[in-house]
Amino acid sequence: MLNPLLLRRALLCLMLVASNLMPATVQARELPEFARLVERNRGAVVNIRAHRFDGPGSEPMRPKLPFNGFGRKMPPGHPDPDNEERERAQGSGFLISPDGYILTNAHVVENADEVVVRMADRSEYRARVVGTDRRTDIALLKVPGAGLPSVSLGDPSDLREGDWVVAIGSPFGFEQSVTAGIVSAKARSLPYENFVPFIQTDVAINPGNSGGPLFNLRGEVVGINSQIFSRTGGFMGLAFSIPIDMAMEVQRQLRDSGRVRRGRIGVVIQELSPELAGSFGLDVPRGALVSAVMDETPAMTAGVEQGDIIIEFDGRPVPTSAELPRLVAATTPGSEVSMGLWRAGRRIELPIAVGELPEDRSAEADLRPEPAPDPAQDRLGLVVVEPSLLQKRQFKIRGGVMIERRRGGSGAEELQYGDVIEALITEGRRQDVGGIDDYRRIIGELVPGATVSLLVRRGSHNSFVGLRAD
């Protein structure tokens, strides 16, 4: 017969063991699985490089000093201004349709003369900038193609604080990097950012992630990674993404008309503190306090007064002053809506005809005419000269041509002033460059769009650089 005391002790031990194991088992089951999400979506994530050409009157290319080898980065503690400039022109993006439309940040392609998109399969395209909107930091690009991999879109309003999210992008140029974290807050307002209710996350985001997608666990894009808060320039746990529904509305307008129209009523507003709210007879701080009404604006025409508190706009509550600019901007100019105001201790309704916010000229689609080609540039975008006798003796050059200036573009960032082109390779055939006449003859025979490899000498080092002929 079993001893009851021993039986109870054995059961107690089993219960303790089970209780210790259960949390770990439950926790293991609840951890998200990211690998399939990444495999399904990484083909639609692209790397973006924006280039500026050396135009008339610009500084010629200068040697990089100290030289640290061909195509290699300077070690920590040795800043390289040219490399730094190129890093500022790098970012990420993602395909939203199989026919080649790409979303990214406006600051990634701002002031670029050429935008190069590198796909996940390492193929490259020159992208057309359909339009940019600086106020939301959204840019729409177009590359040629059909049947390209594209993302699925989700609903940012379904996100909850604490939900897992995943980012894919090119931090510091490391393409197809994956990071994960949780949603820290929703509809976050940032200083000087009046139109975007940012999604705040703790996903590791760094320079180069800009413009890349933020995914929910269903593999749907819910945001565009845009900004970080940092005291060091690197990630500190505060990342901000533009909700994808806002981005899609912006891209729709950019695609249709090349610009974004926004509503305007013409008031200067401020946040309500508890003391201000109490003085105006509100039990809790809510709404946007009107500190000034601009002349000849819809607000003045409608009868809005200084000291009014806007607590509702077009049937939607205004919980904070930061919410009002977003609501107004999202309203179609010319629409007549109703505003709920708190005035003299009571609520009143006021109709108002929404005006249009003046355009930000820097945020319009780039409608500048194509720059006239520099006659000195060849079909590779290079300006080359014959090395002088002194240079030939000094650098022990027997033949070739020396680069004086480059236009930019894919591959050209690896070239610099003083490099010597010794040979060109096209379709597997090498042609040595004895001098400027050889170089011009070879360049003249290139088919438009052909790829060519340059055998380049820099000091005592040789390397190949790939370019595409225009």
Helices and strands as residue ranges (DSSP letters): H 4-30, H 35-41, G 42-44, E 45-51, H 81-88, E 90-95, E 101-104, H 106-109, E 114-118, E 124-133, E 138-142, E 152-153, G 156-158, E 164-169, G 171-173, E 177-190, E 193-201, E 213-215, E 220-228, E 239-243, H 244-257, E 263-264, E 267-270, H 274-279, E 288-293, H 298-302, E 309-313, E 316-317, H 323-329, E 336-343, E 346-353, E 355-356, G 361-363, E 382-385, H 389-395, E 401-406, G 412-414, E 420-426, E 429-432, H 436-444, E 451-458, E 461-468
